[in-house]
Amino acid sequence: MTDKAAPNKASSRSSVRSGGPGGPRLGGPRGAGAPVERAKDFRGSLRRLVGYLRPHRLLLAVVTILILLSIILNVVGPKLLGEATNLLFEGVIGRQLPSGISKAEAVDLLRSRGQDQLAQMVQGMEIEPGVGVDFSAIGRLLMLLAGVYAAGFLCNWMQQSLVADVSQRVTYSLRQEIDQKLSRLPLRYYDQYARGEILSRVTNDVDNIAGTLQQSLIQLVQAALTLIGVLIMMVIISPLLTVLSLTILPISGALTALVGRKSQAYFRAQWESTGALNGQVEEVYTGHSIVQAFNQESAAIQAFDQENQRLFDASFKAQVVSGAVRPMMQLLNNLNYVAICVIGGMRVASGTMRLGDVQAFIQYARQFTQPVVQTASIFNVLQSTVASAERVFELLDEAEEAPDTKHPAALERVRGHVEFRDVSFRYQPDVPLIEHLNLEIQPGQTVAIVGPTGAGKTTLVNLLMRFYEIDDGAILIDGIDIRNLTRDSLRRLFGMVLQDTWLFTGTIRENLAYGRESATQEEIEAAAKAAYVDQFVRTLPDGYDTVLDEEGSHISQGQKQLLTIARAFLADPQILILDEATSSVDTRTEVLIQAAMAELMRDRTSFIIAHRLSTIRNADVILVMDQGRIIEQGTHAELLAARGFYYELYRSQFAESA
């Protein structure tokens, strides 16, 4: 089928809504101006997101082991440093005491001199009077400490690499799932949502999820395991100081929960505003020539500024609210740090703790509060991530096209007999459009469909190709209900040339062969000559290898139309659909195209949707539609003789020409 991916009129019906001053605004059903929503199901969405990690359980197990090793090494580090501090401090104190006596005798000597507090401190130390600092032992400890930190670094680097691999695999599969989902969504979905909104879900929201998986996944596991390991070491060193440090946990939890509830709504608004802004930019960029032609640059800028301001407000509030966690936690940590220093110093002075143990405990207290702060920050990142995940899951959960029948029929030799049998269809349930339509087209007939805008002309084509499903009745091709055919086999029967031309980034040769990739160069050139494309293509610098961009900015609108017609020639379809196919070509070229079309349509069932009635005089049957109904039917001469709606429409066009 030719142009099977091209937008049709139904899909080009804009979802633009009035945006007040500044012109139209793409909002879709849930634009930036919609009420701020909170996560509908935070736990369910998070659980579903975690489900994407299950296929990578083995790698995650290795990552967990590496995290555990790195945490053990990091936890051991402060203890080793504390022991080195003890050796240094106790060596300094021991050197000042008389040699040749025991520690008990040294304590008694200090008490006899009235130095009771120093005596208590010495009693709690492991010193040998008269012996100085053991620098060799300190050196060995420092070398061991360096090895521990180096091994910890290696574990951290390996786990980061593995998690990056896992996160990219997850987002790869997620993008693949979204891409497959987009191909299964009905055209109705694309009518309802702006393209910028859909692209925002596919790109921005997925990138947000990928960033969280890569950066926050390790941090969550590290935070949990570090909390456990550090807590064990703190209890071993001083249960009293441990209890003091634990008092900040309930306060931290309460603050995190409070901020999380506030920030979730703002993060959701942020990503919705991002989608709306993308829609605004995409719309204005696509129609930039129209914007300039009507001097609407200032209006477009104003509309952009409005959307940008909405995004700024939502992002600012989200970041300010979620960012409040870290400074609040740092305040609590600093207060806890002061309390530990004061009480720890008093216990060293009283001889119940060693100085190195206090130093180690302070480091552990820092390590203990760090995962708490980290978890609080990650929780707020998760608010943003879950908001993005919900938007992606909403897309993935959209109702798909009705599946193809399990036992599809096959059309061995297509004759082109088309029948609409008591067909009814509505875009909106409460707005009637086509009601009980009956129509029969014989094989090889050329059928022209005319009528005012909104009469339902293009809708017939959409129903025939199953872009939309009928509500009632049946559409048959050669006596077979099209619902008993697969969509792929059905659409391969058709070649389409639309009023809105569609070209993709690639060479002219690739664009022409889009509907028939196996075509040879001779076949491509033959189709181009039949559509009067060959001559202007050869005037281009690279001929058929000229690269076109998506907008086809190197060639005129009429030339783009000619390329899509040549594409239909090359596809050689059994049934042809021409939707205002010659609307963008000049009068002379139109005459040539009509002659080529007559050859192309020979022995093929053809549907022509036309506004210029002069182009359909030779049609076998002309259907005149109004408000979804066929109000007149016949040849050009018969309809003129009837002096009805077609007659008045025909006269009005020639009156306008006069």
QUIDADA-V396508 format. One line per field, one symbol per residue. psi: psi as a letter, one per 20 degrees, with the letter a starting at -180 (. if undefined). burial: + if it has 24 or more other C-alpha atoms within 12 Angstrom, else -. Layout:
psi=???
burial=???
This chain:
psi=pqkhiqqahgiipqkpqpjbpjaqpohahmahiqqpqrphnggggghhghhiihikhgghggggghggghggghhhghgghhhhggggghhgghhiqqrjrrhghhghghhhijmgghghghhirnropipbpnhgggggghgggghghghggggggghggghggghhgghghghgggghghiiqrhhghhhpqhhgghhhhfgghhggggghhhigghggggghgggghgghghggohghggghiiighgggggggghghghgghhghghghgghggggggghghkhhgghhjlkghgggggghgghhggggggggghgghiigghghhgghgghgggggghgghhghijiqqghhggghgghhghghghgggggghhhhhggghgghghghgghjqprqpqqqhmqrpogophkoppoolpqqpgphjoqfpolpppppqpiqopporrrpjijghhgghhhjkhqpqhrbqpqokippiijqqhghgiihqpporgoqpqroarhghhhjhinijqrhghghghghhjkhgghhiiqgjcijppqrhiliirrghhgghghghghghhmrhppponlhkhjqrgghhgghgghhhghipjqpppopqhoiiijhjqhpppoqpljqohqparggghghilbggghgghhghhhg.
burial=++++-+++++++-++++-+--++++++++++++--++++--+--++--++-++-----++--++-++++++++++++++++++++++++++-++--+-----+--++----------++++++++++++-+-++---+--++--+--++-++--++-+++-+++-+++-++--++--+--++-++++++++++++++++++++++++++++++++++++++++++++++++-++--++--++-+++-++--+--++--++++++++++++++++++++++++++---------------++-++-+++-++++++-+++-++++++-+++-++--++-+++-+++-+++-++++++++++++++++++++++++++++++++++++++++++++++--------------+--++++++++-+++++-----+++-++++++++++++++++--++++++++++++++++--++++++++++++++++++++++++++++++++--++++++++++------+++-++++++++-++------+-+++---+--+-+++++++++++++++++++++++++++++----+--++-+++-++--+++++++++++++++++++++++++++++++++--+-----+++-++--------
